[in-house]
Amino acid sequence: MHDWTVTDADRELFARELASFVPPRIFDAHAHLYDTAHFAADKVPALCQAGPKQTGIRAYLDAIGELTPNRTVGGLFFPFPTTEVDTNAANEFLSQQVKDRPLSRGQMLVTPKMDVDFIRQAVRDHRFVGLKCYHVFSPTKPTFDSPIEDFLPEAQAKLAGELGLSITLHMVRSRALADPVNQETIRRYATRYRGMRLILAHAARGFNPHHTIAGIASLRGLENIWFDTSVVTDAGAFEAIIQTMGHKRLMYGSDFPVSHLRGRCVAIGDSFHWISAENTRLDAAYAKIELSLVGLESLRTLKVAARSLRLNDSQVEDIFHNNAAEMFGL
């Protein structure tokens, strides 16, 4: 079994466990489109090398259609963030891919060095609905220790508030939302710039659910904070968000093409670990293990949370489509 490949076992898993759970309409609030020509010649990310060289909206719909068949799908798309990408070319490609897609929207990949007037003009020219920042552009090394301000400067948050833009934020630092430094910045940005719509990626980076559980109360009362579900494979983070902030703040996301990797993330101690065939002895278990696609594992996890909290069909439909539809005026 390989990454990017949907097998009969994957299809059988979806039919058995997920076909009755996933609604007919999906808005994917976290997905990447890219052209490998926009990366430095010898710096194409391995995941991107494994897929189509040009992964635009058509390639996305084909791939996600294999993961969640017979669904009407739109999404919030942004470029693949790496320091080796031509951000201007990546943003131009992204805008061309979504411009004639009424069910989809695009976010601009930004770096902390970008001038706000440049961002303002690009947003208007390309009709972006938001900004996608990422820690790899931070001057702090290692970037995983970066405070939010280092890769999302306050001037950019202020601009988002002025223009009513969304921002998809993958926070870092070891304890994610449980970190007081992250909590303070998020509250300050959200309070000062109420027109900004802040989406905390990966269930507030809840790969270790205890971090989201411990920190979620710090966001109580903030009305411009949302979360996406992308590639989180532990139900605890979803449950904490829904219980504290309400199900209207959670939006389904696939993190395509990460969705088409095989494995899952598990919490270990105060951190987490991604299990894959490359780093795990699958033959050491008591029974044969065949890794599923991360996208399917995350969907199964969302189903567990929905059942645990006794969400009804309408609430599940909100998470998969309606919450995002309201945000982006679909």
TORNU-109303 format. One record per atom (N, C-alpha, C): x, y, z. Coordinates in steps of 0.1 Angstrom, whole numbers, plus 5000, padded with zeros to 4 digits. Layout:
! residues N
XYZ/...
! end
This chain:
! residues 330
500849885000/500050005000/500950125000/500550224992/501350344991/500550474993/501250574997/500650704998/500050744985/499050824985/498350874973/497450774967/497550644971/496750534964/495650494973/494450504968/493250454975/492950304971/492950214980/492850074978/491350024980/491149904977/489849834979/489549834994/490649815002/490449815017/489949955022/490550065016/490050195020/488650225016/488250175004/486850194999/485950115008/486349995012/485549915021/485349975035/486450035040/486350105053/485350225052/485450305041/484550415040/483050365039/482850265031/481550215029/480950155042/481750095050/481350025062/481150125074/482050225075/482050305087/481650455085/481850505072/481750645070/480650685061/480250595052/479250645042/477950695048/477550635059/476350685065/476550805074/477750845076/478150955085/478451085077/479251075067/479651195059/478451245050/478051365052/476951425045/477151435030/476151455022/476351465007/477051595003/477051695011/477751815007/478951835017/480151865011/481351885019/481952025015/482352095026/483252205023/484552175031/485652155024/486952125029/487652255033/487752285046/488252405051/489752415052/490452315047/491952305048/492452215038/492952275026/493452195015/494452275007/495452205002/496552264995/496552234980/496752334972/496952314958/498352374954/498952314944/500352354941/500752304928/501752364922/502452314910/503952294914/504452174912/505852154916/506852234909/506452304898/507352394891/507652514899/506852544910/507052664918/507952644930/508452514932/509452494942/510852494936/511852524944/513152514940/513452374934/514252364924/514352244915/514552114924/515452124934/515752014942/515152014955/514152094957/513452114970/511952084970/511552004961/510151964960/509851874972/508851914981/508551824992/508251684988/508651584995/508451444992/507051414989/506151464997/504751434995/504251484981/504651604978/504351664965/504951584953/506151534955/506851454945/506051324942/505351274952/504651144951/503351154943/502851284942/501551304935/501751364921/500651414915/500751484902/501651604903/502351634892/503251744892/502551874894/501351884888/500452004889/499251954896/499051994909/497951944917/497052064919/496152084909/495152194909/493852144914/492752214911/491452184917/490952054911/491252024898/490751904892/491451784898/492751794900/493451674907/492951654921/492651774928/492151764941/490851684941/489951734933/488551674932/488651524929/489551484920/489651344917/490151264929/491151324936/491751244948/490751244959/490151354962/489251364974/487951284971/487651274958/486451194954/486651044956/487951004956/488250864959/488150844974/488450944982/488450934997/487050935002/486251034997/484851055001/483951054988/483650934983/482950924970/481550974970/481151024959/479751064956/479251174965/480251264968/479951394976/480151514967/479351614969/479651744963/480651824971/481751854966/482851904974/483352044969/483452134978/484152264976/485152284987/485952394987/486852404998/487552534999/488252555010/489152665012/490552615009/491152674999/492452624994/493552734996/494752684998/495952764999/497152694994/498252764990/499452694985/500052604996/500952514991/501752435000/502852515006/502852535020/503852625026/505252575028/506152625022/507552585024/508452705020/509652715026/510552825023/511052815009/510952705003/511452684990/510452704978/509352764982/508352794971/508352934967/508052964955/507953094949/506553144953/506353224964/505053254969/504253334959/504853414951/504053494941/503453394931/504253304926/503753214916/502753114922/502953074934/502052984941/500653044943/500753174947/499453244950/498753274937/499453304926/498853324913/498153194908/498853084909/498352954905/497052924913/497152944926/495952914935/494752994931/494953124928/493853214924/493253174911/494053124902/493553084889/492652954891/493052864900/492352744902/491052764908/490852864916/489552874924/488652984918/489153064908/488353184904/487053144897/486953034891/485652994884/484952884891/485252874904/484652764913/483852824923/482552834921/481652904931/481552844944/481952714945/481852644958/483152654966/484152714960/485452724966/486052864968/486952874977/487653004980/489152984982/489853094981/491353084982/491853174993/492953125000/493653205009/495053235003/495653355006/496953395001/498053345011/499053275006/500153235014/500953365017/501153395030/501953515034/503153475042/504153565042/505253555050/505353675059/506053665070/506153785079/506753905073/507553885063/508253995056/507354075046/506254025043/505454085033/504754215039/504854325031/504254445034/502754445034/502054505043/500654495043/499954555031/500554665026/500054725013/500154625002/501254545001/501354444991/500254334993/500054295005/499054195008/497654245004/497354365008/496054425005/495754424990/496754464982/496554474968/496454334962/497254234967/497154104962/495754034965/495254064977/493954014981/492854064972/492954194969/491954254960/492054204945/493354194941/493554154927/493054004925/493353924935/493053774933/491753734940/491153824947/489853794954/490053684965/491253694971/491453604982/490553634994/490053535001/489153555013/489953555026/491253525025/492053515037/493453505035/494153475046/495653465046/496053335052/497053275047/497653145052/499053175056/499253185070/500653195075/501153065079/502553055081/503052925085/504452945092/504652855102/505852885111/507152865104/507252795092/508552785086/509152915081/508353015080/508853155076/509253235088/509153185100/509553255112/511053275113/511553385118/513053405120/513553325132/512653285141/513053205153/513453065148/514553015154/515052885151/515152805163/514752675164/513852615154/512452675153/511952675141/510652755140/509552685148/509652565152/508652505160/508452565174/509452655177/509452725190/508852865189/508452895177/508053035174/506753085181/506853205187/505553265191/504753305178/503553325179/502653345168/503153475160/503453575168/503853705162/505053695152/505853595154/507053575145/506653535131/505453475129/505053435116/503753485112/503053545121/501853625118/501953755125/502653855119/502853985126/501454055129/501454135139/500154195143/499654285131/500554345123/500054425112/499254345102/499554225101/498754135092/497454095098/497454075111/496154045118/495254175117/495854285119/495054415118/494454435104/495254395094/494754405080/493554315078/493654195083/492654095082/491354145089/491554215100/490354275107/489754385099/490554465092/490054575084/489354525072/489854415066/489254365053/488254255055/488054205068/487154095070/487753965065/489053945066/489653825061/489753715071/489753585066/490053475075/491553455075/492053395086/493453355087/493453215092/494153125085/494352985090/495652985097/495652955110/496852955118/497152815124/498252765120/498852645126/499852685136/499352695149/500252745159/501252635162/502452675168/503452575172/503752605187/504952575191/505352565205/504852435210/505652375219/505452235223/504052205228/503452295235/502152265241/500952335234/501152395223/500152445214/499152535222/497852505222/496852585229/497052595244/497752495250/497952495264/499052595268/499752655258/500852745260/500352885263/500652945275/500153075278/500553185268/501653165262/502153265252/501253265239/500853145235/499953135224/498553185227/498153155239/496753195244/496653345244/497753415249/497753565250/497653625237/498453575227/498453635214/497053615207/496553495208/495253475201/494153555207/494153575220/493053655226/493253805222/494553845222/494753985219/494454015204/494853935195/494453955181/492953945179/492353845185/490853835183/490053945189/490553995200/489854105207/490054245200/491254265195/491554395189/490954405175/491054285168/490654285153/489454195151/488254245155/487054165155/486554125141/487054205131/486654165117/487454045112/488554015118/489353895115/488653775119/488653675110/488053545113/489253435114/489553405126/490753325128/490353175129/490953095120/490752955120/491952885126/491852815137/492952745143/493052605138/494052585129/494152455122/494352345131/493952225126/494252095133/493652095147/492452145148/491752155161/492652215172/493152335168/494052415176/495352335178/495852275168/496952185168/496852085179/495652015179/495351925189/495751785186/496951765180/497551635178/497751555191/498051635201/497951575215/496751645220/495651565222/494351635226/494351705239/495251655248/495351715261/495751865260/496451905250/496752045249/495552135245/494752085236/493452155233/492552155245/492452035252/491552025263/491952125274/493252135276/493852225287/493652365284/493752405271/493752545267/492452605262/491452525259/490352575251/489552675259/489552665272/488752765280/489252905279/490552915275/491153045274/490553125262/489853055253/489153125242/487753145243/487153105255/485753115257/485353265256/484253295249/483753425247/484253495235/485253445228/485753505216/484853455204/484253555197/483253525187/483853515173/485153535171/485753535158/486853425157/486653315164/487553205164/486853075159/487453005150/486952885145/488052775145/487752655142/488752545142/488452455130/489552395124/489352295114/489752155120/489252055114/489551915119/490751855113/491451915104/492351855095/493351765101/493351635097/494251525101/494551505115/493551545124/493551515138/492951375140/493651285147/493151155148/492951105163/492551205171/492151175185/490951265188/489851195192/488551265193/488551365205/489451365214/489451455226/489451595222/490251635212/490351775208/489051825202/488451745193/487151775188/486051795199/486051705208/485051705219/485251835227/486451865230/486751985238/486252115231/486452125218/486052235211/484552245210/483852135207/482452145206/481752175220/482352115230/481752135244/481952275248/483052335245/483452475251/482952585241/483152565228/482952675219/481652655210/481152525210/479952495203/480252435189/479452355184/479752275171/479752375159/479152495161/479252585149/480552645147/481552625156/482852675154/483852575148/483352455146/484252345140/483952325126/484952315117/484752295103/485652175098/485052095090/485851975084/486952035076/488151965077/489251995068/490051865065/490551845053/491251725050/492751735051/493251865050/494651885048/495251815036/494451805025/494951745013/496251815009/497251745005/497351605002/497851515014/498051575026/498351495038/497351395040/496151425036/495051325038/495251195031/496151195021/496451075013/497751005017/498251045029/499350965035/498750845043/499550745046/499050635054/499650645068/498750635078/499250635092/498250705100/498650745112/497850825121/498750895131/498250995138/498951055149/498451015162/499350985171/499050945185/499651035195/498951065206/499451135217/500351045225/501551095228/502451025237/503051125247/502751095260/503251195270/502751335268/503651425267/503251565264/503551605250/503651505241/503851535227/503051445219/503451415206/502751325197/503651265187/503251165181/504051095171/503251045159/503751065147/503051025135/503550875132/502650785132/502950645129/502850635114/503850575108/503850535094/504550405092/504450355080/505150225077/506650235078/507150355076/508550375076/509150385090/508350425100/508950445113/508350345124/507550245119/506850155129/506950015124/507249925133/507249785130/505849725130/505249715119/503849675118/503749525120/504849445118/504749305120/504949265135/505149365144/505349335158/504049325165/502949355159/501649355166/501149215167/500049195175/499549065177/498749015165/498349115156/497549085144/498049165133/497849125121/498349205109/497749345109/498649445107/498249585106/498349635092/497349695087/497449765074/497049905077/497950005075/497650145078/496550195068/495650275074/494650345066/495250485062/494550545052/494850685049/494550775061/495450875063/495250965074/493851035073/493451075060/492151135059/490951055064/491050915062/490050835067/490050815082/491250815087/491450805102/490850925108/491051045103/490551165108/488951175108/488451125097/486951115095/486351015106/487050905108/486550815118/486650875132/487650955134/487751025147/486651125149/486351205139/485251295139/483951225142/483751115136/482551035139/482450995154/483550955159/483650915173/483151035182/483751155179/483351265187/481851305185/481351295173/479951325171/479051235178/479451105179/478651005186/478751025201/479951055206/480151075220/479251195225/479251295217/478451425221/477051415216/476651305210/475251295205/474851405196/475651435186/475351535176/474251475167/473251565163/472351515153/472751535139/472051485129/472451495115/472651645111/471851735116/471951875112/473251935117/473651895129/474851945135/476051895128/476051765124/477051705116/477251775102/476051805096/476051885083/476652015085/476452085097/477052215099/478552205099/479152105106/480552085106/481152055092/480451975085/481051935071/480752045061/479752135063/479552225052/478952365057/477952365065/477152485067/477952595075/478852555084/479552655091/480452735082/481152665073/482052735063/481252805053/480052755049/479252825040/478752955045/478452965058/478053085064/479253185064/480453135068/481653225069/481953285055/481853205045/482353255032/481253285022/480053285027/478953335018/478653255006/478753115008/478453024997/477053034993/
! end
